[in-house]
Amino acid sequence: MSPHRIQDSVITAALDATDGNVRKVQKFSRHRNLNTLMIYDDNRGRDQGDVTDLLDEMF
């Protein structure tokens, strides 16, 4: 466990708690670059798995 991992977990939890409101979490985390938060937001989703499931149903 490192400070960076704790920060990752807190930011991900904040995104979950705010239903993905990256603007609020940006202010909370003090990240200047919104693209950085989008990485956290993308990682908390299950988009790849959802698309895989959809494709699996087609075949």
All heavy atoms as a GROMACS GRO file, in nm:
protein
  474
    1MET      N    1   0.086  -0.118   0.000
    1MET     CA    2   0.000   0.000   0.000
    1MET      C    3   0.090   0.123   0.000
    1MET      O    4   0.178   0.136   0.081
    1MET     CB    5  -0.090  -0.004   0.122
    1MET     CG    6  -0.198   0.100   0.125
    1MET     SD    7  -0.313   0.106  -0.012
    1MET     CE    8  -0.410  -0.039   0.012
    2SER      N    9   0.062   0.211  -0.092
    2SER     CA   10   0.140   0.334  -0.104
    2SER      C   11   0.046   0.455  -0.098
    2SER      O   12  -0.075   0.440  -0.117
    2SER     CB   13   0.217   0.335  -0.235
    2SER     OG   14   0.128   0.347  -0.344
    3PRO      N   15   0.101   0.573  -0.073
    3PRO     CA   16   0.015   0.693  -0.072
    3PRO      C   17  -0.058   0.713  -0.205
    3PRO      O   18  -0.175   0.755  -0.205
    3PRO     CB   19   0.114   0.807  -0.046
    3PRO     CG   20   0.226   0.743   0.028
    3PRO     CD   21   0.237   0.604  -0.029
    4HIS      N   22   0.007   0.680  -0.314
    4HIS     CA   23  -0.058   0.697  -0.445
    4HIS      C   24  -0.176   0.602  -0.460
    4HIS      O   25  -0.280   0.638  -0.514
    4HIS     CB   26   0.043   0.677  -0.558
    4HIS     CG   27  -0.012   0.716  -0.691
    4HIS    ND1   28  -0.054   0.623  -0.783
    4HIS    CD2   29  -0.037   0.838  -0.745
    4HIS    CE1   30  -0.100   0.687  -0.890
    4HIS    NE2   31  -0.091   0.816  -0.870
    5ARG      N   32  -0.162   0.479  -0.412
    5ARG     CA   33  -0.273   0.382  -0.419
    5ARG      C   34  -0.391   0.428  -0.334
    5ARG      O   35  -0.507   0.412  -0.371
    5ARG     CB   36  -0.227   0.244  -0.373
    5ARG     CG   37  -0.164   0.162  -0.478
    5ARG     CD   38  -0.214   0.021  -0.451
    5ARG     NE   39  -0.160  -0.085  -0.528
    5ARG     CZ   40  -0.194  -0.115  -0.651
    5ARG    NH1   41  -0.272  -0.035  -0.718
    5ARG    NH2   42  -0.147  -0.221  -0.709
    6ILE      N   43  -0.360   0.486  -0.218
    6ILE     CA   44  -0.467   0.538  -0.131
    6ILE      C   45  -0.538   0.652  -0.203
    6ILE      O   46  -0.662   0.659  -0.204
    6ILE     CB   47  -0.410   0.583   0.004
    6ILE    CG1   48  -0.359   0.461   0.082
    6ILE    CG2   49  -0.515   0.658   0.085
    6ILE    CD1   50  -0.279   0.494   0.205
    7GLN      N   51  -0.461   0.740  -0.265
    7GLN     CA   52  -0.520   0.851  -0.340
    7GLN      C   53  -0.609   0.798  -0.452
    7GLN      O   54  -0.720   0.846  -0.472
    7GLN     CB   55  -0.410   0.939  -0.398
    7GLN     CG   56  -0.464   1.055  -0.479
    7GLN     CD   57  -0.353   1.135  -0.546
    7GLN    OE1   58  -0.238   1.093  -0.550
    7GLN    NE2   59  -0.388   1.249  -0.600
    8ASP      N   60  -0.563   0.696  -0.525
    8ASP     CA   61  -0.644   0.636  -0.631
    8ASP      C   62  -0.776   0.584  -0.577
    8ASP      O   63  -0.881   0.605  -0.635
    8ASP     CB   64  -0.568   0.521  -0.698
    8ASP     CG   65  -0.451   0.567  -0.782
    8ASP    OD1   66  -0.435   0.689  -0.802
    8ASP    OD2   67  -0.375   0.479  -0.827
    9SER      N   68  -0.768   0.515  -0.464
    9SER     CA   69  -0.889   0.457  -0.404
    9SER      C   70  -0.987   0.564  -0.360
    9SER      O   71  -1.108   0.551  -0.380
    9SER     CB   72  -0.851   0.369  -0.284
    9SER     OG   73  -0.774   0.260  -0.326
   10VAL      N   74  -0.935   0.671  -0.300
   10VAL     CA   75  -1.022   0.779  -0.253
   10VAL      C   76  -1.089   0.850  -0.371
   10VAL      O   77  -1.209   0.880  -0.368
   10VAL     CB   78  -0.943   0.878  -0.165
   10VAL    CG1   79  -1.024   1.004  -0.136
   10VAL    CG2   80  -0.901   0.811  -0.036
   11ILE      N   81  -1.013   0.875  -0.476
   11ILE     CA   82  -1.070   0.943  -0.593
   11ILE      C   83  -1.175   0.855  -0.660
   11ILE      O   84  -1.283   0.902  -0.698
   11ILE     CB   85  -0.960   0.985  -0.692
   11ILE    CG1   86  -0.876   1.098  -0.630
   11ILE    CG2   87  -1.019   1.030  -0.825
   11ILE    CD1   88  -0.752   1.133  -0.708
   12THR      N   89  -1.148   0.726  -0.672
   12THR     CA   90  -1.246   0.634  -0.730
   12THR      C   91  -1.372   0.629  -0.643
   12THR      O   92  -1.483   0.631  -0.696
   12THR     CB   93  -1.184   0.494  -0.745
   12THR    OG1   94  -1.069   0.503  -0.829
   12THR    CG2   95  -1.283   0.397  -0.806
   13ALA      N   96  -1.355   0.625  -0.511
   13ALA     CA   97  -1.471   0.623  -0.421
   13ALA      C   98  -1.550   0.753  -0.433
   13ALA      O   99  -1.674   0.752  -0.431
   13ALA     CB  100  -1.424   0.602  -0.277
   14ALA      N  101  -1.480   0.866  -0.449
   14ALA     CA  102  -1.550   0.994  -0.465
   14ALA      C  103  -1.629   0.996  -0.596
   14ALA      O  104  -1.741   1.048  -0.599
   14ALA     CB  105  -1.449   1.109  -0.461
   15LEU      N  106  -1.573   0.939  -0.701
   15LEU     CA  107  -1.647   0.931  -0.828
   15LEU      C  108  -1.770   0.843  -0.813
   15LEU      O  109  -1.877   0.876  -0.865
   15LEU     CB  110  -1.555   0.879  -0.939
   15LEU     CG  111  -1.454   0.980  -0.993
   15LEU    CD1  112  -1.347   0.910  -1.076
   15LEU    CD2  113  -1.524   1.087  -1.075
   16ASP      N  114  -1.756   0.733  -0.742
   16ASP     CA  115  -1.872   0.645  -0.718
   16ASP      C  116  -1.978   0.719  -0.637
   16ASP      O  117  -2.098   0.712  -0.669
   16ASP     CB  118  -1.829   0.518  -0.645
   16ASP     CG  119  -1.758   0.420  -0.734
   16ASP    OD1  120  -1.771   0.428  -0.858
   16ASP    OD2  121  -1.685   0.334  -0.681
   17ALA      N  122  -1.935   0.790  -0.532
   17ALA     CA  123  -2.029   0.858  -0.443
   17ALA      C  124  -2.102   0.972  -0.513
   17ALA      O  125  -2.217   1.002  -0.479
   17ALA     CB  126  -1.955   0.912  -0.321
   18THR      N  127  -2.038   1.035  -0.611
   18THR     CA  128  -2.100   1.147  -0.682
   18THR      C  129  -2.161   1.104  -0.814
   18THR      O  130  -2.196   1.189  -0.896
   18THR     CB  131  -1.997   1.259  -0.708
   18THR    OG1  132  -1.893   1.208  -0.793
   18THR    CG2  133  -1.940   1.315  -0.580
   19ASP      N  134  -2.171   0.975  -0.835
   19ASP     CA  135  -2.224   0.919  -0.959
   19ASP      C  136  -2.147   0.970  -1.080
   19ASP      O  137  -2.204   1.006  -1.183
   19ASP     CB  138  -2.373   0.950  -0.972
   19ASP     CG  139  -2.443   0.862  -1.075
   19ASP    OD1  140  -2.398   0.747  -1.096
   19ASP    OD2  141  -2.541   0.908  -1.135
   20GLY      N  142  -2.015   0.975  -1.065
   20GLY     CA  143  -1.929   1.010  -1.177
   20GLY      C  144  -1.919   1.159  -1.206
   20GLY      O  145  -1.880   1.197  -1.316
   21ASN      N  146  -1.950   1.243  -1.110
   21ASN     CA  147  -1.942   1.387  -1.131
   21ASN      C  148  -1.795   1.430  -1.124
   21ASN      O  149  -1.742   1.462  -1.018
   21ASN     CB  150  -2.025   1.462  -1.028
   21ASN     CG  151  -2.036   1.609  -1.057
   21ASN    OD1  152  -1.945   1.670  -1.111
   21ASN    ND2  153  -2.149   1.667  -1.020
   22VAL      N  154  -1.731   1.432  -1.240
   22VAL     CA  155  -1.587   1.460  -1.244
   22VAL      C  156  -1.555   1.604  -1.204
   22VAL      O  157  -1.446   1.632  -1.153
   22VAL     CB  158  -1.525   1.426  -1.382
   22VAL    CG1  159  -1.525   1.277  -1.404
   22VAL    CG2  160  -1.593   1.498  -1.494
   23ARG      N  161  -1.646   1.696  -1.226
   23ARG     CA  162  -1.621   1.836  -1.186
   23ARG      C  163  -1.610   1.850  -1.034
   23ARG      O  164  -1.520   1.915  -0.983
   23ARG     CB  165  -1.732   1.928  -1.238
   23ARG     CG  166  -1.737   1.937  -1.387
   23ARG     CD  167  -1.625   2.024  -1.437
   23ARG     NE  168  -1.637   2.035  -1.583
   23ARG     CZ  169  -1.542   2.082  -1.659
   23ARG    NH1  170  -1.430   2.122  -1.606
   23ARG    NH2  171  -1.558   2.088  -1.788
   24LYS      N  172  -1.702   1.787  -0.963
   24LYS     CA  173  -1.696   1.792  -0.816
   24LYS      C  174  -1.569   1.724  -0.765
   24LYS      O  175  -1.502   1.774  -0.676
   24LYS     CB  176  -1.818   1.724  -0.754
   24LYS     CG  177  -1.943   1.806  -0.757
   24LYS     CD  178  -2.054   1.736  -0.682
   24LYS     CE  179  -2.179   1.821  -0.682
   24LYS     NZ  180  -2.287   1.756  -0.607
   25VAL      N  181  -1.539   1.609  -0.822
   25VAL     CA  182  -1.422   1.534  -0.776
   25VAL      C  183  -1.294   1.606  -0.816
   25VAL      O  184  -1.194   1.599  -0.744
   25VAL     CB  185  -1.427   1.388  -0.828
   25VAL    CG1  186  -1.303   1.312  -0.788
   25VAL    CG2  187  -1.552   1.318  -0.776
   26GLN      N  188  -1.297   1.678  -0.926
   26GLN     CA  189  -1.180   1.756  -0.966
   26GLN      C  190  -1.150   1.862  -0.859
   26GLN      O  191  -1.035   1.880  -0.819
   26GLN     CB  192  -1.203   1.824  -1.100
   26GLN     CG  193  -1.082   1.905  -1.148
   26GLN     CD  194  -1.109   1.977  -1.279
   26GLN    OE1  195  -1.223   2.007  -1.313
   26GLN    NE2  196  -1.003   2.004  -1.353
   27LYS      N  197  -1.251   1.927  -0.810
   27LYS     CA  198  -1.232   2.027  -0.705
   27LYS      C  199  -1.186   1.961  -0.575
   27LYS      O  200  -1.099   2.013  -0.505
   27LYS     CB  201  -1.360   2.106  -0.681
   27LYS     CG  202  -1.394   2.197  -0.797
   27LYS     CD  203  -1.526   2.267  -0.777
   27LYS     CE  204  -1.560   2.348  -0.901
   27LYS     NZ  205  -1.690   2.412  -0.890
   28PHE      N  206  -1.244   1.847  -0.545
   28PHE     CA  207  -1.207   1.772  -0.424
   28PHE      C  208  -1.061   1.726  -0.429
   28PHE      O  209  -0.986   1.741  -0.333
   28PHE     CB  210  -1.301   1.652  -0.407
   28PHE     CG  211  -1.255   1.549  -0.309
   28PHE    CD1  212  -1.263   1.575  -0.173
   28PHE    CD2  213  -1.205   1.428  -0.352
   28PHE    CE1  214  -1.220   1.480  -0.081
   28PHE    CE2  215  -1.162   1.333  -0.261
   28PHE     CZ  216  -1.170   1.359  -0.125
   29SER      N  217  -1.021   1.672  -0.542
   29SER     CA  218  -0.887   1.612  -0.554
   29SER      C  219  -0.780   1.714  -0.592
   29SER      O  220  -0.662   1.686  -0.582
   29SER     CB  221  -0.889   1.502  -0.659
   29SER     OG  222  -0.910   1.555  -0.788
   30ARG      N  223  -0.824   1.832  -0.638
   30ARG     CA  224  -0.736   1.939  -0.682
   30ARG      C  225  -0.650   1.900  -0.802
   30ARG      O  226  -0.539   1.949  -0.820
   30ARG     CB  227  -0.649   1.989  -0.566
   30ARG     CG  228  -0.732   2.051  -0.456
   30ARG     CD  229  -0.646   2.108  -0.350
   30ARG     NE  230  -0.568   2.005  -0.286
   30ARG     CZ  231  -0.537   2.001  -0.159
   30ARG    NH1  232  -0.577   2.098  -0.081
   30ARG    NH2  233  -0.465   1.905  -0.108
   31HIS      N  234  -0.701   1.809  -0.884
   31HIS     CA  235  -0.634   1.779  -1.011
   31HIS      C  236  -0.662   1.894  -1.107
   31HIS      O  237  -0.778   1.933  -1.125
   31HIS     CB  238  -0.687   1.649  -1.074
   31HIS     CG  239  -0.621   1.527  -1.021
   31HIS    ND1  240  -0.667   1.461  -0.910
   31HIS    CD2  241  -0.512   1.459  -1.065
   31HIS    CE1  242  -0.590   1.356  -0.887
   31HIS    NE2  243  -0.495   1.353  -0.978
   32ARG      N  244  -0.560   1.946  -1.167
   32ARG     CA  245  -0.580   2.056  -1.262
   32ARG      C  246  -0.634   2.005  -1.395
   32ARG      O  247  -0.716   2.070  -1.458
   32ARG     CB  248  -0.447   2.127  -1.289
   32ARG     CG  249  -0.401   2.208  -1.173
   32ARG     CD  250  -0.271   2.276  -1.205
   32ARG     NE  251  -0.217   2.333  -1.084
   32ARG     CZ  252  -0.156   2.449  -1.080
   32ARG    NH1  253  -0.140   2.518  -1.189
   32ARG    NH2  254  -0.110   2.493  -0.966
   33ASN      N  255  -0.589   1.889  -1.434
   33ASN     CA  256  -0.624   1.836  -1.566
   33ASN      C  257  -0.742   1.740  -1.554
   33ASN      O  258  -0.732   1.634  -1.490
   33ASN     CB  259  -0.502   1.765  -1.626
   33ASN     CG  260  -0.522   1.727  -1.770
   33ASN    OD1  261  -0.634   1.720  -1.818
   33ASN    ND2  262  -0.414   1.701  -1.839
   34LEU      N  263  -0.852   1.775  -1.616
   34LEU     CA  264  -0.971   1.691  -1.612
   34LEU      C  265  -0.947   1.555  -1.677
   34LEU      O  266  -1.007   1.455  -1.638
   34LEU     CB  267  -1.088   1.764  -1.680
   34LEU     CG  268  -1.225   1.703  -1.666
   34LEU    CD1  269  -1.265   1.691  -1.520
   34LEU    CD2  270  -1.327   1.785  -1.741
   35ASN      N  271  -0.857   1.549  -1.773
   35ASN     CA  272  -0.825   1.422  -1.838
   35ASN      C  273  -0.770   1.320  -1.740
   35ASN      O  274  -0.792   1.200  -1.757
   35ASN     CB  275  -0.728   1.442  -1.954
   35ASN     CG  276  -0.791   1.516  -2.069
   35ASN    OD1  277  -0.911   1.502  -2.094
   35ASN    ND2  278  -0.713   1.595  -2.140
   36THR      N  279  -0.700   1.366  -1.639
   36THR     CA  280  -0.648   1.274  -1.537
   36THR      C  281  -0.763   1.206  -1.465
   36THR      O  282  -0.762   1.084  -1.443
   36THR     CB  283  -0.561   1.350  -1.436
   36THR    OG1  284  -0.456   1.416  -1.506
   36THR    CG2  285  -0.502   1.257  -1.332
   37LEU      N  286  -0.865   1.283  -1.430
   37LEU     CA  287  -0.980   1.224  -1.362
   37LEU      C  288  -1.058   1.131  -1.453
   37LEU      O  289  -1.118   1.034  -1.408
   37LEU     CB  290  -1.071   1.333  -1.308
   37LEU     CG  291  -1.018   1.404  -1.185
   37LEU    CD1  292  -1.113   1.515  -1.143
   37LEU    CD2  293  -0.998   1.309  -1.071
   38MET      N  294  -1.058   1.160  -1.580
   38MET     CA  295  -1.130   1.073  -1.674
   38MET      C  296  -1.068   0.934  -1.676
   38MET      O  297  -1.137   0.835  -1.697
   38MET     CB  298  -1.130   1.134  -1.814
   38MET     CG  299  -1.211   1.264  -1.822
   38MET     SD  300  -1.378   1.252  -1.755
   38MET     CE  301  -1.450   1.139  -1.871
   39ILE      N  302  -0.939   0.924  -1.652
   39ILE     CA  303  -0.874   0.792  -1.644
   39ILE      C  304  -0.931   0.714  -1.526
   39ILE      O  305  -0.965   0.597  -1.538
   39ILE     CB  306  -0.721   0.807  -1.631
   39ILE    CG1  307  -0.664   0.868  -1.759
   39ILE    CG2  308  -0.655   0.674  -1.598
   39ILE    CD1  309  -0.519   0.911  -1.748
   40TYR      N  310  -0.944   0.780  -1.411
   40TYR     CA  311  -1.005   0.714  -1.294
   40TYR      C  312  -1.149   0.674  -1.326
   40TYR      O  313  -1.193   0.564  -1.289
   40TYR     CB  314  -1.006   0.807  -1.172
   40TYR     CG  315  -0.871   0.836  -1.113
   40TYR    CD1  316  -0.810   0.958  -1.132
   40TYR    CD2  317  -0.807   0.741  -1.035
   40TYR    CE1  318  -0.687   0.986  -1.076
   40TYR    CE2  319  -0.684   0.767  -0.979
   40TYR     CZ  320  -0.624   0.890  -0.999
   40TYR     OH  321  -0.503   0.917  -0.943
   41ASP      N  322  -1.222   0.763  -1.391
   41ASP     CA  323  -1.362   0.734  -1.422
   41ASP      C  324  -1.374   0.617  -1.519
   41ASP      O  325  -1.458   0.530  -1.501
   41ASP     CB  326  -1.428   0.859  -1.480
   41ASP     CG  327  -1.578   0.846  -1.488
   41ASP    OD1  328  -1.640   0.802  -1.389
   41ASP    OD2  329  -1.634   0.880  -1.593
   42ASP      N  330  -1.288   0.613  -1.619
   42ASP     CA  331  -1.290   0.501  -1.714
   42ASP      C  332  -1.256   0.370  -1.645
   42ASP      O  333  -1.316   0.267  -1.676
   42ASP     CB  334  -1.191   0.525  -1.829
   42ASP     CG  335  -1.237   0.634  -1.924
   42ASP    OD1  336  -1.356   0.671  -1.921
   42ASP    OD2  337  -1.153   0.681  -2.003
   43ASN      N  338  -1.164   0.373  -1.552
   43ASN     CA  339  -1.122   0.250  -1.485
   43ASN      C  340  -1.228   0.196  -1.391
   43ASN      O  341  -1.230   0.075  -1.364
   43ASN     CB  342  -0.992   0.274  -1.406
   43ASN     CG  343  -0.873   0.289  -1.496
   43ASN    OD1  344  -0.875   0.248  -1.611
   43ASN    ND2  345  -0.768   0.350  -1.445
   44ARG      N  346  -1.316   0.280  -1.343
   44ARG     CA  347  -1.418   0.230  -1.251
   44ARG      C  348  -1.537   0.168  -1.325
   44ARG      O  349  -1.617   0.098  -1.266
   44ARG     CB  350  -1.465   0.340  -1.156
   44ARG     CG  351  -1.555   0.441  -1.214
   44ARG     CD  352  -1.585   0.553  -1.115
   44ARG     NE  353  -1.678   0.643  -1.176
   44ARG     CZ  354  -1.811   0.634  -1.163
   44ARG    NH1  355  -1.863   0.541  -1.088
   44ARG    NH2  356  -1.889   0.718  -1.226
   45GLY      N  357  -1.544   0.192  -1.453
   45GLY     CA  358  -1.654   0.138  -1.532
   45GLY      C  359  -1.628  -0.004  -1.576
   45GLY      O  360  -1.521  -0.061  -1.558
   46ARG      N  361  -1.729  -0.064  -1.634
   46ARG     CA  362  -1.718  -0.200  -1.683
   46ARG      C  363  -1.750  -0.202  -1.832
   46ARG      O  364  -1.810  -0.295  -1.884
   46ARG     CB  365  -1.817  -0.288  -1.605
   46ARG     CG  366  -1.792  -0.436  -1.625
   46ARG     CD  367  -1.896  -0.522  -1.553
   46ARG     NE  368  -1.880  -0.662  -1.584
   46ARG     CZ  369  -1.908  -0.720  -1.699
   46ARG    NH1  370  -1.955  -0.649  -1.797
   46ARG    NH2  371  -1.891  -0.848  -1.717
   47ASP      N  372  -1.711  -0.094  -1.901
   47ASP     CA  373  -1.745  -0.080  -2.041
   47ASP      C  374  -1.691  -0.194  -2.126
   47ASP      O  375  -1.763  -0.248  -2.211
   47ASP     CB  376  -1.694   0.054  -2.096
   47ASP     CG  377  -1.762   0.172  -2.028
   47ASP    OD1  378  -1.876   0.156  -1.984
   47ASP    OD2  379  -1.699   0.278  -2.021
   48GLN      N  380  -1.567  -0.231  -2.106
   48GLN     CA  381  -1.509  -0.338  -2.187
   48GLN      C  382  -1.585  -0.469  -2.166
   48GLN      O  383  -1.618  -0.540  -2.261
   48GLN     CB  384  -1.362  -0.358  -2.153
   48GLN     CG  385  -1.296  -0.463  -2.240
   48GLN     CD  386  -1.148  -0.480  -2.208
   48GLN    OE1  387  -1.097  -0.421  -2.113
   48GLN    NE2  388  -1.080  -0.559  -2.284
   49GLY      N  389  -1.617  -0.499  -2.041
   49GLY     CA  390  -1.693  -0.621  -2.013
   49GLY      C  391  -1.833  -0.617  -2.071
   49GLY      O  392  -1.883  -0.718  -2.121
   50ASP      N  393  -1.896  -0.501  -2.066
   50ASP     CA  394  -2.031  -0.487  -2.122
   50ASP      C  395  -2.032  -0.511  -2.272
   50ASP      O  396  -2.119  -0.581  -2.325
   50ASP     CB  397  -2.089  -0.349  -2.092
   50ASP     CG  398  -2.120  -0.329  -1.945
   50ASP    OD1  399  -2.127  -0.429  -1.870
   50ASP    OD2  400  -2.137  -0.212  -1.905
   51VAL      N  401  -1.935  -0.454  -2.342
   51VAL     CA  402  -1.927  -0.472  -2.488
   51VAL      C  403  -1.895  -0.618  -2.520
   51VAL      O  404  -1.953  -0.676  -2.612
   51VAL     CB  405  -1.823  -0.377  -2.550
   51VAL    CG1  406  -1.801  -0.409  -2.697
   51VAL    CG2  407  -1.868  -0.233  -2.535
   52THR      N  408  -1.806  -0.678  -2.443
   52THR     CA  409  -1.775  -0.820  -2.464
   52THR      C  410  -1.899  -0.905  -2.448
   52THR      O  411  -1.924  -0.996  -2.528
   52THR     CB  412  -1.665  -0.865  -2.366
   52THR    OG1  413  -1.549  -0.787  -2.387
   52THR    CG2  414  -1.631  -1.012  -2.385
   53ASP      N  415  -1.979  -0.877  -2.346
   53ASP     CA  416  -2.103  -0.953  -2.325
   53ASP      C  417  -2.200  -0.935  -2.441
   53ASP      O  418  -2.264  -1.031  -2.486
   53ASP     CB  419  -2.171  -0.910  -2.194
   53ASP     CG  420  -2.092  -0.952  -2.071
   53ASP    OD1  421  -2.002  -1.038  -2.084
   53ASP    OD2  422  -2.121  -0.897  -1.963
   54LEU      N  423  -2.212  -0.811  -2.491
   54LEU     CA  424  -2.300  -0.787  -2.605
   54LEU      C  425  -2.256  -0.864  -2.729
   54LEU      O  426  -2.337  -0.923  -2.800
   54LEU     CB  427  -2.305  -0.637  -2.638
   54LEU     CG  428  -2.381  -0.550  -2.539
   54LEU    CD1  429  -2.359  -0.402  -2.572
   54LEU    CD2  430  -2.530  -0.582  -2.542
   55LEU      N  431  -2.126  -0.863  -2.754
   55LEU     CA  432  -2.074  -0.937  -2.870
   55LEU      C  433  -2.091  -1.087  -2.854
   55LEU      O  434  -2.120  -1.158  -2.949
   55LEU     CB  435  -1.927  -0.902  -2.893
   55LEU     CG  436  -1.899  -0.759  -2.939
   55LEU    CD1  437  -1.750  -0.733  -2.941
   55LEU    CD2  438  -1.960  -0.733  -3.076
   56ASP      N  439  -2.075  -1.133  -2.731
   56ASP     CA  440  -2.092  -1.276  -2.702
   56ASP      C  441  -2.234  -1.321  -2.733
   56ASP      O  442  -2.257  -1.432  -2.781
   56ASP     CB  443  -2.055  -1.303  -2.557
   56ASP     CG  444  -2.045  -1.452  -2.527
   56ASP    OD1  445  -1.993  -1.525  -2.614
   56ASP    OD2  446  -2.088  -1.493  -2.418
   57GLU      N  447  -2.331  -1.235  -2.704
   57GLU     CA  448  -2.472  -1.270  -2.729
   57GLU      C  449  -2.502  -1.277  -2.878
   57GLU      O  450  -2.596  -1.344  -2.920
   57GLU     CB  451  -2.562  -1.165  -2.664
   57GLU     CG  452  -2.559  -1.167  -2.514
   57GLU     CD  453  -2.636  -1.052  -2.453
   57GLU    OE1  454  -2.704  -0.978  -2.526
   57GLU    OE2  455  -2.626  -1.035  -2.330
   58MET      N  456  -2.421  -1.209  -2.960
   58MET     CA  457  -2.445  -1.208  -3.104
   58MET      C  458  -2.403  -1.339  -3.170
   58MET      O  459  -2.452  -1.375  -3.275
   58MET     CB  460  -2.370  -1.092  -3.170
   58MET     CG  461  -2.424  -0.956  -3.131
   58MET     SD  462  -2.325  -0.823  -3.200
   58MET     CE  463  -2.357  -0.844  -3.375
   59PHE      N  464  -2.311  -1.410  -3.107
   59PHE     CA  465  -2.257  -1.530  -3.170
   59PHE      C  466  -2.303  -1.652  -3.100
   59PHE      O  467  -2.306  -1.702  -3.013
   59PHE     CB  468  -2.105  -1.524  -3.176
   59PHE     CG  469  -2.055  -1.410  -3.260
   59PHE    CD1  470  -2.014  -1.291  -3.202
   59PHE    CD2  471  -2.055  -1.419  -3.398
   59PHE    CE1  472  -1.969  -1.186  -3.281
   59PHE    CE2  473  -2.010  -1.314  -3.477
   59PHE     CZ  474  -1.967  -1.198  -3.417
   0.00000   0.00000   0.00000
